Amino acid sequence: MDTRKTIETYLRAWMTQDPDLIVTIFTDDATYHERVLQEPIRTRAGIRNYWQTKVVQEQANIEAHLINLYSADDGTTVIAEWEAIFDDLVQGQRKRMREVAILEFEGEQIASLREYWASEPWSPDRPAVSSAVERSAGG
């Protein structure tokens, strides 16, 4: 199972705003918790719709970098940390976001994704996203 490749596809789909690419890495009946205290988005079709409305219509000029990647001993769970900078078209400002995602895999595809994130306004005079130092731990 090449989870790093799947995470790289996730980030590439985000940066290129490609809802057709993002669904290729999810199982047919996947769940996607964009906000963990709310109901998850269900199925590939639901995930594609979310990406079309949230990522394609509400974000632009996205840069994202993987920071850390950890594999749990169970062989199916991965924890990924990444940072992104993007234009929030709804709020009319550039933002920086740091996220930790817990992903459960079935083979090469994501069966469940739970996102925990925070964002803040970002200005061009701040330093760029730091170069990713990737670490792998666990099984």
Residue pairs with C-beta under 8 A, 6 or more apart in sequence:
1 75
1 76
1 105
1 107
1 108
2 108
3 69
3 71
3 78
3 103
3 105
4 66
4 69
4 136
5 108
6 25
6 103
6 105
6 108
6 109
6 110
7 66
7 69
7 78
7 80
7 82
7 103
8 66
9 21
9 24
9 25
10 22
10 25
10 110
11 64
11 65
11 66
11 82
12 18
12 21
13 19
13 21
13 22
13 25
13 51
14 22
14 55
14 62
14 64
14 84
15 62
15 63
15 64
17 51
17 55
17 56
17 59
17 60
17 62
19 48
19 49
19 51
19 52
19 55
19 56
20 48
22 47
22 48
22 51
23 44
23 47
23 48
23 51
25 108
25 109
25 110
26 32
26 44
26 47
26 109
26 110
26 111
26 113
27 44
27 106
27 109
27 110
27 111
28 43
28 44
29 42
29 43
29 111
30 42
30 43
30 44
30 47
30 109
30 110
30 111
30 112
30 113
31 40
31 41
31 42
31 111
31 112
31 113
32 40
32 41
32 42
32 46
32 47
32 50
32 112
32 113
33 40
33 41
33 112
33 113
33 114
33 115
34 41
34 50
34 54
34 115
35 115
36 114
36 115
36 116
40 112
41 47
41 49
41 50
55 62
57 89
58 88
58 89
58 90
59 86
59 87
59 88
59 89
60 86
60 87
60 89
61 86
61 87
61 94
62 84
62 85
62 86
62 87
63 84
63 85
63 86
63 129
64 82
64 83
64 84
65 82
65 83
65 84
65 129
65 130
65 131
65 132
66 80
66 81
66 82
66 132
66 134
67 81
67 82
67 83
67 132
67 133
67 134
68 79
68 80
68 81
68 133
68 134
68 135
69 78
69 79
69 80
69 81
69 134
69 135
69 136
70 78
70 79
70 80
70 135
70 136
70 137
70 138
71 77
71 78
71 136
71 137
71 138
71 139
72 78
72 79
72 138
72 139
73 138
73 139
74 139
75 139
76 104
76 105
76 106
77 102
77 103
77 104
77 105
78 102
78 103
78 105
79 100
79 101
79 102
79 103
80 100
80 101
80 103
81 98
81 99
81 100
81 101
82 98
82 99
82 101
83 96
83 97
83 98
83 99
83 129
83 130
84 96
84 97
84 99
84 129
85 94
85 95
85 96
85 97
85 122
85 128
85 129
86 94
86 95
86 97
87 93
87 94
87 95
88 94
88 95
88 119
93 121
93 122
94 121
94 122
94 123
94 124
95 119
95 120
95 121
95 122
96 119
96 120
96 121
96 122
96 126
96 129
97 117
97 118
97 119
98 117
98 118
98 119
99 115
99 116
99 117
100 115
100 116
100 117
101 113
101 114
101 115
101 116
102 112
102 113
102 114
102 116
103 110
103 112
103 113
103 114
104 110
104 111
104 112
104 113
105 111
